[in-house]
Amino acid sequence: MRRLVLIALLGSLAQLVDGTLGMAYGVTATTALLITGITPAVASASVHLAEVGTTLASGLSHWRFGNIDWRVVALIGLPGGVGAFAGATFLSGLSTESASLWVAFLLALLGVYLLVRFATGRVRAVVQGRVGGRFLGPLGLVAGFIDATGGGGWGPVATSSLLSSGKLEPRKTVGSVSAAEFVVAIAASVGFLIGLGKENIPFGIVAALLVGGVIAAPLAAWLVSRLPTRWLGVGVAGVLILTNGRTLLNGLGVADGYRYLVYAGVLAAWAVVVLRGFQTERVSATADLDAELAELESAARR
């Protein structure tokens, strides 16, 4: 019983991260389950099935707080479901280890770009226009396939790509990707049940993850609706760099000691950029206030 309560708490933490940043539920929940002593295969199956319920709760919560663009959900979710089902059934035996390293490398670079973009404030967070369907369809297909065959990746691929387009504000990017993930989770789960069967699925663990995730979903959606656009983008960038850096280092066989040094260096660099962003924002706010005061004084003299 204690173990299930702990797993429920870990599920809440994973959903809080995913619902706030639009990614990392799979990474967070799977890692947490492995720490508790659950085998990788059981952890992966549990997380995928639990996501059916947590993504539904997350989508409803984001809808409640106005964080969803339903056009984006439709155009990215349906191809995402197709990609996830194909990956879980027909292509799950395909080795994607080398491909996953390239994907991790590209996503890490994308994280650096987003960090510079949002933390420095040199590029506008959202431009005029809307994301094209010709971009959303293939993006959903690829993200869904990677998610099913690689054990995760829907959020990192979809969220980061939409943010980099600059045509959808971060809170709606996170909300739309989270809502569309419901379709992806259903398709992947059906594929895994067909391909693997249900005999060895630990439904108690699935239920614990589900309960924890459902509890945390409304809080995560509320946070997204309140967080400033700039710092939401900075948080997404940090998660992208750290999680994909971990994948790269593990894939390259880097020793534990050196990996921890790299993690510390990444966190330190991220903190420096964030601090610099705060300083820039404070200077900009002070300059704007001085300009307003000067304008009011000028109007008073007239």
N, C-alpha and C positions, 0 to 999 in steps of 0.2 A: 504493500500500500504506500509506504514511504517513497518507494522508487517511482510509482506512478504520479504521486504529488510533485516530486522533483521534476519529472519529465513534463508535467503540465506547466510548471513555472518556467522551464526552459522553452517550452512552446510559446508562452507569452512573450518572453524576451525576443525570440526569433521573429514573431509576428510584429512586435513593436519596431524592430529594425526594418523589416520588409515593408510594413505599411507606411513607415515614415519616409524611407528612401527609395522605395520601389524595387528593391533587390535584396538578396542575401538571406532569404528565409531558408532555402535549401542548405546553404553553407553553414549558417548559424545553427539550425536544428540538427543537421547531420553531425556536425562537429560536437555539439553538446551530447548527443546520444552516444557517440563513440567514447566520450570521456566517462560516461556512466557504465561502460563495459559492454555495450550492445555491439554486435558484429556489424561490419559495413553493409552486408547484404540486407540484414533486417532493418538497419537504420534507413537505408535508401528506400525500401518498400514502405516503411512507416511514414516517412516524410511525404512521399508522393501521394499516398492515399489521404493523409491528413490535410493536404493542401486543397482537396476538393471542398472541404468545409470551411477552412480558413480563408480561402480566396473568395468564397461566396460572402462570408461575413465582412471581409475587407471591402469588397466591391459595394455592398449595400451601405457600409459606413462612409465610404468616399462619396457615394451618390448623395447621401444625407447632407454632407458638408459642401456639396457643389464642386467636387474635385475631378469630375469626369467629363470628357468629351466623347459622347456616344458614337460619333462618326469614326473616331480613332479606334474605339473599342471594337466596332464591327469590322473595320478594314484590317485590323491587325490580329484580332482574336480568332476568326475563322481559319485563316491560313495557318495561324499558330497551332490550332487544334489538329489540322491535317499533318503538319510537320511533326508534332508530338506523337500522334498515333503511329505514323510511319516509322518513326525512330524507335518507339517502344515495341513494335511488333516485328516488322520485317528487317529492320536494320540494327537491332540491339546487339547483334553479334559482331558488327563491324568495329574494328579497332579504330578509335578516334583519339588515341593518346597523343600522337604527334600533332594532329590537327588542333587538339585542345591547347597545346602550347602556343601555337600561332595565334589562336583566338585570344588567349590570355595576354600575349604580348601586345596585340592590337588594342585590347580593352584597357590595358595598363597605360598605353600611350594616350588613349582617348580620355582616361582619367586625369592625366597630366594636363591635357588641353582644357578640360572642363574646370580644373582647379585654377589654372591661370586665368581663364575667362571670367569666372564668377568671383574669385577672391580679389583680383586686381580691379575689377569693374571697368576694364578697358573696352569690353565688348558688351553691347546691350543684351540683356537676358532674353528678350523676345522681340522678334522682328515681325513686320506686317506679313500677312498671308496665312496659309494653312498647309499642313503637311499633305503632300500628294498621295493619292491612292497607289500610284505606281511604285512609291517608296514603301508604303506601309505593308502592302501585300507580301512582297519578297522578304521584308524584315520579319514579319510574323512567322513566315514559313521557316526561315533559317533559325530564328530564336527558339521556336518550338522544337525543331529537330535537335538543336544543340542541347536543349533542356532535357529531352528524353534520353538521348544517347550518352550525354556526358554527366548525367546526374545533377543537373542544374545549369542555369544560364539564361533563362527567360528574362529575368529582371535586368541583369548586367547588360545583355545585348540590346534589349528593347528600350529600356530607360535611357541608357547612355546615348543610343543612336538618336532618339527623339530629342533629347536635350541638346545634342550637338547640332541638330537642324536649326535650332533657334526659332522655331515657328509655333511652339506650344509651351506655355509657361510651366515651370517645374511642378507646381502642385497638381496641375491637370495631367502632366506627363505621368507622375507617380500614380495618381488615381486611375487613369485610363489603363495603364499597364497592369495595375493590380486587379482591376475589374476583368480585363481580357484574360488574365491568367486562370480564371475560373474555367473557361472553355479548354484551355491548354491542360489543366490539371485533370479534368474529366477524361479527355482524349488519351492522355498518357496513362492514367490509371486503368482504363479499359484495355489499352494495349498491353500493359504489364500483366493484368489478370488473365488475358488470353494467352500470353506467351509463357507465363510462369505458374499460373494456377493460384488458388487461394489457400492451399493447405498450410503453408508455412508463414502466413501473414499474422503478425502479433496485433490483433485488434484492440487489445487493452492499451498498448503503447500508442496506437493510432488514435484511440479515443482520448487519451491523456493529452497528446499534442493538439488535438482538435479543440478540446475544452479550453486549454490555455490560449490558443490562438484566437478563438472567438471572443474571449474576454478582453484581449489586448487590442483587437481590431478597431473598435470605436475610438479609443484613445489615440492610436496612431493616425487615424484619419483626421481627428481634431487637430493634432499637432501640425499636420501638413497644411491645413487651412489657415494656421496662425503663423507658421514660420516664414520669415522673410525670404523672398525668392533667391536672393544672393547666397544666403547661408545654407539653404536647402541644396543648391547646386554644389556648394563646397563640400557638404556632407556626402553627397553621391560620389563626387570625385575621390574623396578619401577612401571610401569603401571599395571603389573600383581598383585603385592603386594597390591597396593592401591585400585584398583577396586574390587578385590576379598575380600580384607579385609572389604570393605564397604558392600559387599553382606553378608558376615558372620555376621557382627555386626547388620545389619538390620534384618537378619533372626533370630538372637538370641534375638532381642528386646532390645538392649542396648540403653539407653537414649541418647538424642542428645548431651548433655554436655560431657558425657564420650566418645562418638564416636569421637567428635572433638579433644579430648585429644589424643585418639589413632591415629587419622590421623596425628596430629602434631608430635607425637612420631615416626610414620613410616617415615614421610618426613625427620625428623631430623636424624634418623638412616641411611636412604638412602643417605643423604648429607654427613654424616661422612664416609660412605664406599666409595663414589665417591671421596671425598677429599683424602682419603687414597690411592685410586687407582691412582689419579693424582701424588701424591708424589712418589709412587712406580715406576710409569712410568718415572718420571723425573730422579730419581736415576738411573734407568736402562739405560736411554738414555745417561746420563753423563758417566756412566761406559763404555758404548759402544764407546763413543767418545774418552775417555781416552785410551782405548785399541787400537783404530785406530791410534791415535797420536803416541802412543808408538811403534806401528808396523812401522809407517812411519819413525820415528827417527832411529829405528834399521836398516831399509833398507838404510837410508841415510849414516849411519856409514860404511856400507859395501862398 
